[in-house]
Amino acid sequence: MTRRVGMNYRARAARPVAIFAAAALGALAAGCGSVIPGADVAPPKLYSLTPKNTFSADLPKVTWQLVVEQPDAAASLNTTRIALRQTPITLDYYARAVWTDTAPRLFQTKIIESFENSKKIISVGRDAVGLRSDYVLKCELRHFEALYFQGGMPIVYVELNAKLVKMPERVIIANQTWSRKITSTSPSLDDVVLAFDDASGKILKRLVEWALVAPSRPGLAMPEDTGD
């Protein structure tokens, strides 16, 4: 009889301990978001650009190979962050939103894809692949930001300079600069990025068409226009 009472007592004494342990484990599981730094913070939204896929029907088909170098850019644009200007002399970035790559690398990728989409060139690639090229395309991304100081909706400003270099002589045979300003349809970041894509696409189209024609017309400088 005494032994049975002792066993029941130990069982009753262990029960609160088990309940406490279960409660502690539940609290720990519920608090994991606060234990791991940043676990309860939404990740930044990722944005990209689209390559151009429509070109003039009379573009020549070329038999030479092209290497597209990564565009040069100021340190303020050589980042994944999406740039904006609230005054002409300041540069800021959108919060919790980034490009899928640094702006120069993203632009390099879309240039290559746009050349491929034209179906007018035998081979095009980035310099890192070691392609032996007939020409090298050197670019500088001079503007790639949204302007907020001109009143009204944000205005996306994209400007690109391109130089076509003949190899192996390393002689610049053509030089051209394009710029586009596209007004966003609303203040939302999604619409601002669509304006980035529109402005970039217009430049990509002109760049591809210019580069495919330039070797047969050294010194070619296409007039600036506001068309696609």
C-alpha positions in Angstrom: 0.0 0.0 0.0 2.7 2.4 0.9 4.6 1.7 -2.3 1.5 2.4 -4.5 1.0 5.8 -2.8 4.6 6.7 -3.5 4.3 5.8 -7.2 1.1 7.9 -7.5 2.8 10.8 -5.8 5.8 10.7 -8.2 3.4 10.5 -11.2 1.5 13.5 -9.9 4.7 15.5 -9.3 6.0 14.7 -12.8 2.9 15.9 -14.5 3.4 19.7 -13.9 7.0 19.4 -15.1 5.8 17.8 -18.4 3.2 20.5 -18.8 5.8 23.2 -18.2 8.2 21.7 -20.7 5.6 21.4 -23.4 4.6 25.0 -22.8 8.2 26.2 -23.0 8.7 24.3 -26.3 5.6 25.9 -27.7 6.7 29.4 -26.7 10.1 28.8 -28.2 8.6 27.7 -31.5 6.2 30.6 -31.5 9.1 33.0 -30.9 11.4 31.7 -33.6 10.7 34.7 -35.8 12.1 37.1 -33.1 15.0 34.8 -32.2 16.4 34.8 -35.8 17.3 38.3 -36.8 15.3 39.5 -39.8 13.1 36.4 -40.1 9.9 38.4 -39.6 10.9 41.0 -42.2 9.6 40.7 -45.8 12.4 40.3 -48.4 13.0 43.1 -50.9 10.9 43.0 -54.1 13.0 42.0 -57.1 12.6 43.7 -60.5 14.1 43.1 -63.9 14.0 44.5 -67.5 12.9 42.8 -70.7 15.0 42.6 -73.9 13.8 44.1 -77.1 12.4 41.7 -79.7 11.0 43.9 -82.4 13.3 45.6 -85.0 13.2 47.2 -88.4 12.4 44.7 -91.1 15.3 45.9 -93.4 18.1 45.2 -90.9 21.1 43.5 -92.6 22.1 40.0 -91.5 25.8 40.1 -90.5 28.4 37.4 -90.5 30.7 38.8 -87.8 30.9 38.1 -84.1 30.3 40.6 -81.3 31.4 40.8 -77.7 29.4 43.0 -75.4 31.4 44.3 -72.4 29.7 45.1 -69.1 28.8 48.8 -69.3 30.7 51.3 -67.2 28.7 53.3 -64.7 29.2 55.6 -61.8 29.5 53.9 -58.4 26.0 55.2 -57.5 24.5 53.2 -60.4 26.8 50.2 -60.1 24.4 48.6 -57.6 21.3 46.4 -57.4 19.4 49.3 -55.8 16.9 51.3 -57.8 18.0 54.9 -58.0 15.9 58.1 -57.7 16.5 61.8 -57.5 14.4 64.1 -55.4 16.6 67.1 -56.4 19.1 67.6 -59.3 22.0 67.2 -56.9 21.0 64.3 -54.7 20.6 60.6 -55.3 18.6 58.2 -53.2 17.2 54.6 -53.6 13.8 53.0 -53.2 13.3 51.1 -50.0 12.9 47.3 -50.1 13.2 47.0 -53.9 16.2 46.0 -56.0 17.1 45.0 -59.5 17.9 41.3 -60.0 21.5 42.3 -60.8 23.6 45.4 -60.7 22.3 47.9 -63.2 25.3 47.6 -65.6 25.2 43.7 -65.6 21.5 43.8 -66.0 21.8 46.1 -69.0 24.6 43.9 -70.5 22.4 40.9 -70.3 19.5 42.6 -72.0 21.8 44.0 -74.8 22.9 40.5 -75.6 19.4 39.0 -75.5 18.2 41.9 -77.8 20.9 41.1 -80.3 19.9 37.4 -80.2 16.3 38.3 -80.6 17.1 40.2 -83.8 18.3 36.9 -85.4 20.6 39.1 -87.6 24.0 38.1 -86.0 25.9 34.9 -86.0 27.3 35.1 -82.5 27.1 37.6 -79.6 28.2 37.1 -76.0 29.7 38.7 -73.0 33.4 39.2 -72.6 33.7 36.7 -69.8 33.0 33.8 -72.2 36.2 34.3 -74.1 34.6 34.7 -77.5 37.0 35.7 -80.3 35.2 38.6 -81.7 35.4 40.8 -84.8 33.9 43.8 -82.9 33.6 44.8 -79.2 30.7 46.9 -78.0 31.7 49.2 -75.1 29.0 51.1 -73.3 28.6 53.6 -70.5 25.3 53.7 -68.5 25.2 57.4 -67.7 21.7 57.8 -66.3 19.4 55.1 -64.9 17.2 56.8 -62.3 13.7 58.1 -61.6 13.3 61.9 -61.3 11.0 63.3 -58.7 11.9 67.0 -58.8 10.1 68.1 -62.0 6.5 67.9 -60.6 3.8 65.5 -61.4 4.5 61.8 -61.9 8.0 60.3 -61.6 10.0 60.6 -64.8 12.4 57.7 -65.6 15.7 58.9 -67.2 17.9 56.4 -69.0 21.0 57.4 -71.0 23.5 55.1 -72.7 26.7 55.8 -74.7 28.0 53.1 -77.0 31.3 52.7 -78.9 31.8 50.0 -81.5 35.4 48.8 -81.6 37.0 46.9 -84.5 39.2 44.0 -83.5 42.1 43.3 -83.5 43.0 46.9 -84.4 41.0 48.3 -81.4 39.8 51.2 -83.5 36.5 52.9 -82.6 34.5 53.0 -85.8 31.2 54.4 -84.4 30.1 56.3 -81.4 26.5 57.1 -80.3 24.5 58.3 -77.3 20.8 57.6 -76.7 18.6 59.0 -74.0 15.0 58.5 -73.1 12.7 60.1 -70.5 9.4 58.2 -69.9 6.8 59.5 -67.4 5.4 56.8 -65.1 1.6 56.3 -65.3 1.4 56.4 -61.5 3.6 56.9 -58.4 3.6 53.1 -57.7 6.9 51.4 -57.9 5.5 48.8 -60.3 4.6 51.5 -62.8 7.9 53.3 -62.3 9.7 50.0 -63.2 7.5 49.7 -66.3 8.7 53.1 -67.3 12.3 52.0 -66.7 11.6 49.0 -69.0 10.0 51.2 -71.7 12.9 53.7 -71.7 15.5 50.9 -71.8 13.7 49.0 -74.5 13.6 52.1 -76.8 17.4 52.5 -76.3 18.1 48.7 -76.8 16.3 48.8 -80.1 18.2 51.8 -81.4 21.5 50.3 -80.1 21.0 47.0 -81.9 20.0 48.6 -85.2 22.9 51.0 -85.1 25.5 48.4 -84.3 24.4 46.0 -87.0 24.7 48.7 -89.7 27.8 50.6 -88.3 30.6 48.2 -89.6 29.4 48.8 -93.2 29.2 52.5 -92.7 32.2 53.6 -90.6 31.6 56.8 -88.6 27.8 56.3 -88.7 25.9 58.5 -86.3 22.2 58.0 -86.3 20.1 61.1 -85.6 18.6 61.2 -82.1 14.8 60.7 -82.1 12.0 59.9 -79.8 10.6 56.8 -81.6 10.9 53.2 -80.6 
